Amino acid sequence: MSAACMMLSAPAFAQALPRACEMLSALSLPVASVGWTQVWTILLVIATLCVLAVLYTHGWNTSMIRAVEKRTFLLRAELEEKKKAEETLRNSVESLAATLNAMGHGVITLDSSGSIRLMNAQAERMTGWAASDAWGKSIETVYRLKHPETGLPVQPAILAALKGVVPPADVASQHILASRSGREILVSDIAAPIFDKTGHMTGAVIVFNDLGVSAEREIAIRQAQRMEAIKLLAGGVAHEFNNLLAGISGSAEILESRIRPGDRSHDYIKAILSTVERATELTAKLTAFSGSSAPNTRVVNIHDVINDVIALISGAMSPKVEIARQLRAPVPLVSADPLQIQQAIMNLAFNASEAMPNGGRLTFGTEQVALDETFCARSTFRIVPGNYIAISVTDTGVGIPRELLPRLFDPLFTTKRSAGEGIGLGLAAVYGIVKNHKGSIAIESEPGAGTTVRMYFPLAPEAATARPVRAASDRLIRGEGRILLVDDEHLIRMVGTDVLTSLGYRVDTASDGFEAVKFIQENPGKTDLVILDLIMPGMDGRDTLREIRKLDPKVPVMISSGYPLSADEKCELSRSGPLSFVQKPYRAPLLSQLVAEALGRPS
């Protein structure tokens, strides 16, 4: 019997089995009743069935073994593929992590609820959070933002998109980031939504960069920018005021010269002139604050200036205020305008005395200090590291609330509220004077503990000497000659003509640069002096001067303006020929002296 014949199918074997059982039951009958032939037949069938059963079982087991082996092979192949996929994924994750950690930007990914799912090393450094600690926390907890101007907390803008408040879109911004330790830095960030294949938003990624500017420095920069804008406004206002005051002062002086002695009108005119002087002091403070008042710089001994200030203010101070000195600078020499430094110290002294209504101690101090890069970077003034003289004015008064400190030098801000106390321009003038001298200011104050204001001025070479200051005179100096007065203000032309005529000069006038140039063209060599306004519409003073020099290079020119000229500006303008300068508003005696000097006559 062949193997193929013996390998019965399961249904055939199931059908043969009952027949075999019948045959087995027949064996229980007597052999005689059935005969040996039939018995052997039955036994042969049974033997055949047994052989078939054994062969079937063996074939089934073989089939199962082969099936298991095949399945095992497939599983082993799948496992190898899975291991390779896992290794590839692990390599990709490690490569991505290495790439993110190598970036100079912080990276944070979020899920759809705004919880953190990934942070790179830069994000850990800037936020102060370890990635393991931050995982699963809300973005507001780890990425804490503040408004750069108000300092108030703000939420990351991408949260609005995650919450469905606004459509998802890329969002860029600049904020102050407060780290876990409390350190604050200015960051620029951009956030973008993450979508799956179906277009459903599944999360977001935030990429942010440390701008390299501390929050404190950013506030200082914004404050400096605000001060610059205010200074421009102050300079313009001062210029216009000086033009007005020049006309008022000149008119009053002319009236005074024409009124009989003993007339009561003299008292009113003196009141007008006194008011003009006070207004001039105010505009001087504005120009000092604006930085347009160029200092008459020379090397001076700060201790001498402080001693002069103390001598001047002692009589004006309340007897309850004790004045002390702590002058410790070994070489107290600075390159400065002594009059402006004196003004700054006096302003600080009077502010300090007002902070001590019930008396106290006012201390003037000096010391030599070395300012490093850290100090210079945090200052609102553009100063460079080096050696400085620190001038301190300290009081034991009421102190200043911390929130008011950044606004102290704002000319539009004042803590004075009662009538007659002024508008607080004293500190604004101090700011301008210090900035004009390439210095800096620092304030320390606590309510109830007093205030210390320190002004820092660059240390000057020890061997330098100071130049003497010529005192002004009230004497009128007469003369003769032909003067061209150029000014766009009618009142100034009218008053100037009367004053100069009364001094013996012949005066011609021009209302702008075009008229002045035309006059010089039509009258060559007939003008002895040109008094020229610097700021005029149309052709301004500089352009007019340039054209006049082309026509008459040797004619003396006196620049007249409400804006002070710096030493560099004077030097530049003087290159083309003889030049002098008079600051508006000016009194008749000063004008007479300067005109005489410009014409080369003794004053």
Secondary structure, DSSP 8 states (H G I E B T S, - for coil): --HHHH---HHHHHHHHHHHHHHHHHTTS-HHHH-HHHHHHHHHHHHHHHHHHHHHHHHHHHHHHHHHHHHHHHHHHHHHHHHHHHHHHHHHHHHHHHHHHHSSSEEEEEETTSBEEEE-HHHHHHH---HHHHTTSBHHHHSEEE-TTT--EE--THHHHHTTSS----EEEEEEEE-TTS-EEEEEEEEEEEE-TTS-EEEEEEEEEEEEEEHHHHHHHHHHHHHHHHHHHHHHHHHHHHHHHHHHHHHHHHHHHHS-TT-THHHHHHHHHHHHHHHHHHHHHHHHHHT-S----EEEEHHHHHHHHHHHHTTTS-TTEEEEEEE--SS-EEEE-HHHHHHHHHHHHHHHHHT-TT-EEEEEEEEEEEE-HHHHHHSSS---SEEEEEEEEEE-SS---GGGGGGTT-TT--S--STTS--SHHHHHHHHHHHHTT-EEEEEEETTTEEEEEEEEEB--TT------------------EEEEE-S-HHHHHHHHHHHHHTT-EEEEESSHHHHHHHHHHSTT--SEEEEESS-SSS-HHHHHHHHHHH-TTS-EEEEESS---HHHHHHHHTTS-EEEEESS--HHHHHHHHHHHTT---
